Amino acid sequence: MSQILVGIDVSLRSHHVQFMAGDGRALASFPISNDQTGADTLIKRLLDTSDKENSPQLRIGMEATSNLGWYLAHYLKDQLHGYEPEIESQIYVLNARKVARFKKGYDSLVKNDRIDAWVIADHLRFGRLPHEMKDDIQYEALQRLTRTRFFLMHNIARDKTRFLNQVFLKFSGMRMDNPFSNTFGATSLAVIQELEPEEIVAMSMEELIDFLKDKGKNRFENPEEIAEYLKKIARSSFRLDKAMADPVNISLAVTLSVIQHMESEVKKLDKEISRIMKAIPQTLTSVKGIGPVYAAGIIAEIGGIDRFDDHNDLAKYTGLVWNQHQSGEFQAEDTSRMRTGNKYLRYYLTQAADSVRKYDAEYGAFYQKKYDEVPKHKHKRALVLSARKLVRLVFMLLKTNTLYTPPERRSAGVK
């Protein structure tokens, strides 16, 4: 039985809709407003066209463009569900990059809303689509928090890089050879913010040691050694022009304030995520190193695990798969990871893998093996491969709803 294919090009104020028959015939092309009235108009025309064409199967697609089509997708899912079994509907939220690549197969198509809707409908006709959208509102609610956290963490990393670049202007030695294990620790920041290199050189050892003890709350084992090293790098550091001193100091202070504010907001998100996770049955947190936040990030993006046939299917959705380069007898050994997939899920899996390897002997050994195999990008490569290994475990735990048994307990015969 033929389907009616519905391509929707979404935008802020209105959407353009293309109806297409299963054989590629254009059935209708029209705009609707981006509100409930427009959605009701679309549903009426869908039902009328379905009856006219004697095609009860509807395949509807739209691109994942910000949140501009979110209401429409869910409204259609909810309203069309009431017409089952007379009407069978499937809704797909498509990757805009994949739609753009599909469009490149046509040599002479212009760029406008009508054509874009037609391309989406034609893409639906050819198939090879992502998983059908499910009405899993609990997972989408959790996504609001985990994705906000994702963007905050990326902004924090970006601003820390900007902060460190300016540290070089103020105290070049601290940027190159910081004697503290954490540049953003309390004592390190106190040195950066409160002291100039020439001040450190002029201070007596006793004064500098007392400063370090006070800012470090007497937690340093060898403050004398740190003080001596600070003096050494202060003597060899560049001296900043006086006209630059105040602007650099103010810029450092403002950037640090923004970083600290974002970090406090991340803590608020983590607290709320942990609260919500208490009501969601899951076994991922039975793996030491995967706390409620990482588990939430993974579960929110996966949704129902039944959407995936196996761990390979999940890995492909995540983007943790590698290209194959083979021709005749030639088989390339060095291939790159495919630049597709769910970036949020990939992030939380990678972060979880980095944490798990520190507690789990099996993952620690696997990480170290992959780390030692190459001369460059060691950590990045080992971590991504560890994340791919973790995909298999995540799939199994969610599919079977069982608790994880670490390797040392398995070898001891403990269940």
N, C-alpha and C positions, 0 to 999 in steps of 0.2 A: 504494500500500500504506500502510495507516495506521501511525502511530507510537505508541509508548508514551512519554508525557511524564512526566518524573520531576522534581518540585520538591523541593528539600532546603533546609530552614531550619536553618542551622548554629548551634551554640552550643558552649560549652566542654565540657560533660559529655555532651551527647547531641544528636542531630539529629532533626528530624521530617521524615518522607518522605511525599510524596503521589504516588501513581500515577494517571495520567489517560489516558484513551483519546483518540484524535485528534478524536473528536466531542464532547469535553468531559465524558464520563462519568467519574465518580470510580471508580477500580478498587480502591484500597487506601490506607489512611492509618495510619501506624505510626511509633513512635520507634525509633532505634537508638543504641547507645552510640558515643561518639566515640573508637573504638579499632579495632584490626584485626579483632576479633571482630564488632563492629558492621558494619564494611565487608563482611566475608564474608557476614554475614546478609543485607545489602542485595543483594549480587551473586546469592545463591541465589534470593531472591524475584524479582529482575529476570528471571533465566533462567526460572523457573517461570511467571511472568506472561507473558513473551514467548511461551512455548510454548502456554500456555492461550489467549491471544488471537490466536495465529498472527500476531504482529507482531514481526519480527526487528529492526526499527529502533527504537533507543532514543535519545531526546533528553533529556539530563540537565542540569539547571541548579541553580546555587547562587549566593548573593551573595558578593561579595568582602569578607567580614567578617574583618578582621585576617588572621591565619593559621589560623583555627579550622577551615576546610574544606580547607586545603592538602593534608594527608595523604590525605584522602578522595578529592579530585579526582584526584590522581596515582595513587592505588591503583586506582581504578576505571579510569583510562586504561590502566594497565599490565595489569590482570587481564582486562578485557573485550577487549583487543587479542588475547588468546589464543583467543578464540571466533570470530574472523573466518574466513571470510566469512559464516558462519551468522548471526552477530549483528553488526549495524552500529550503532556507538554514536558519539554526538557529545556532548561535554561543554562546557558554557558557564559561564564565571565572569561573573556579571552585576553591573552597577553598581547598588548599593543604592538610589541616588537615582532611577534610572530605574524600578526595580521599585516604589518608593513612589509614583511618579507614575502608573504603570500601575494601581496599586491604587485610586487616587483616582477611577478611572472607575466604580468600584462604590460606590453610595451608603451601604450599610448594613453593611459588613463590620467585624467586631470585630478587635481586635489580640490574636492569640495564635499560638503556634508552628504549630498545625495549619492555621489560615487562611493564615498567611504562606507555608507550603509549597504550599498550594493555589494561591495567587496566582502563585507562581513557575512552577508547572506550567502554569497558564493563560497566563502570559506566553510561555512556550515555544510554546504552541499557536498564538498569534497571530503569532509570527515577529518579523521586524525585529530580529534578534539581533546581538550583536557577533561578532567572529571566533571560530571554534571554538578551544578550548584545544588547543595543541600541546604535546607533551612535550619542550620545549626546556630541559632542565635546565641547560645551560651558560649560557643567558641569565639564568635565574632565579638561578643562583649569583652572577653578576655583579651582578644587581639588589640582592642583600643588601648589597653594598658601596656601590653608587651611590646607593641610597635612604637608607642610613645617612648618607652624606655630605650628601645633600639636607637631611635633618632637622638635622644639625649646622650646616650653613651658615645655615639659617633661625634656629636658636637663637643663633648668633653675631650675626646681624643684629639680633635682638630684644634681646640683652644689650648690644650696643653702643649701641642707642637708650636703654636704661635707664641706661647709664653716662653718656652725654652729658646726659641730663636731670639727673643728680646733679652733673655738672660745673658746671651753671648755678648750683647752690646754693653751691658752693665758690668759683667764679671766673666770675661771669656774663659778664664780658667775653670770656673764652676761649671760651665757648660760642657767643657771637654773632659775634665777629670774631677767630677763631684765626689768628695770623700764620703758622702752619705749614701746609704743603700737606696734611699727613696728621695728623689729630688723634691717631691711634694710633701715630704715629712715636715713636722713642725720646726725642727732645728735648721734643716736645710733652707726652708722658706724664710726663717728669721735672719739667717746670714745674708740671703739674697736681698731681702727687703730693707734690713736695718743697717747693713754695713757696706761701705765702699772698699774696693781693693786697697786703696792707700790707707784707709783707716785700719784695716787688718794688719798691714805692714807696720803701722805706727804703734799699735797696741802691744803692751807687754804680754808675755806668754801667760802670766797669771790672770790678766784681765780677759784674755781670749778664752782661757780654760774656764774661768768662772761664767763667762757668757754662754759657753756651750753646755756647761752643767745646768745652768738655770733654764735655758730653752729646751734642753733634753730631759729635764726633770731627773737628773742624775742617773740616767739609764745607760750611758756610754761606759764601756769597760775601760777604754783607753782614750780619754779626752785629750790627754797630752799629745798623743800621736796624731789625732785629728787636727788639733790646733797647729802643730808643726807643719802638717801637710797644707793646711789652709794658708799659712804664711808663705809657703813655697809657691803655690799657684797664684797667690795674690801678687807676689813680686814679679812673676813672669807674664801676668795678664796685661792686656792693652789698657790704656787710660782713656776714659770717655771724655770728650770735650764737654766743658761746663754748660754750654748752650744746649746740649743734648740730655744732660743729667735729669732735670725735672720732667721733661716729656717722657723719657724712658721709664722713670720711676712711677709716674702716674699711669702710664700704659700698662706696666706690670701689675700695679695694684688693681686696676679695673679688670684686667683679664683674669687675674686670680679670683677676684670677687665673683665674677660670672661663673667661673669653674666651680667654686665652692657652693654657689647657689644651685647650680644644676645638680651637683652631687647630693645636695640636701633634698632636691625634688625627686631624684632617683630613689632615695630612701623612702620617701612617701609612697612612690609607686610600688616598691618592693613590699612594703607593709600591706598595701591593699591587695596586691597579687597573692601574697601568702594567705590572707584572709579568705579570698575567694577559692583558693586551691583546697582549703580544708573541706569544702563541700563537693569537690570533684573526685570521684573514685579513680585512682590510678596507682600504678606500681613503679613508676619511674624513679621516685625518690627512695626506693629501696637500694638503688645504686649509690654507693658512697661517692659524693662529689656532685651529684645532681640534687640540688635543693629545690624548693617550691618555685623559685623564679625561673630557673632554667627549664624545669618540667613544664611550667605554664607556657613559656615561649614555644616549646616543642609541641605540646598538645593543642594550643590555640591555632597553630598553623596546619597541623595534620588534620584536625577535626576528627571525624570518625575513622578509625583505622581500617574499617571494612571497605573504604574507598580504594584501597590498594591491594593488589593481588599478592605481592610478596615484597621482600625488602629491596629488590632491584627496582621495582616500580616506585617505591618510596624514595630511593636514592635518586632516581631520574627526576622526580618531582622537586626534590631538594636542590638538584644541580650538582650533586656529588657523583658525576659520571665523567668518563674521559673519552676523548675522541679516538677513533680508530683510523689509522693511516696505513692502508694496505693496497697493494697493486701487484698482481701476478705473484711472484715469489717473494716480493719485498714486503716486510712487516716492520713498520717503525716502532722502536722501543720507547722513544721519548715523545709522548703525546701530551697535549694540554687538556685541562679540565674544560668541559663545555660551559660557556658563559650564559647559561640559562638557569631556570629554576627559581624556587622561592628563596629570596635573599634573607628574609627574616628567619625562616626555619634553618637555613644554612648557618646563620650567625649563632643561633642558640645551640645548635648541635656542636658547632666548633668550640664555643665557650664551654659547653658541658664536657666535651672530650678533653679539653685542656685541664679541667678540674678533675675528671675521673682518673686520668693517667697518674695523678699525684697520690692517689689512694689505692688504686687497683693494680696489682702486680702484673696481670696479663696485659692491660692497656699500657702500663708503664714500659714493659719490655717491648711491646709492639712499637710504641712511639720512639724509643731509643734505637731500635733496629732501623726504622725508616729515617731517623735523624742522621745515622751514621752512613747511610747509603750514598749520599750526594755531597759535593763540596760546597754548594751554595744554597741559599734559601732553605736551610736545614729545618728550622723550627716551623716555618710556614707549611712546607711540604709534609712534614711528619704530622702536624696537627690536622691538616685537611684529610690525610689518609686515616688518621685515628677517628676523625668524625665519620668517615665512610664506614669504618668498622662499627662505630657506635650505632649507625642506622640499623644494622642487622639486629642488634640487641634491643633497640627501642621498638622495632617492629614486633619482635617476639614477645616482649613484655606487655605491650598494649594488646596484641592479638590474643594472647593466652591469659592475660590478667593475672600473671604469676609474679612472685617476688624474685628478685635477683639473688643468686648465691655466688659470692665471690670465689675466685679460683682456689684460695687457700682452704676454704671450707669445703669446696667440692673434692679436693684431693684428700681431705681428711674424712670424707664420707658423710659430712654433715648436710642435712637437707634443710 
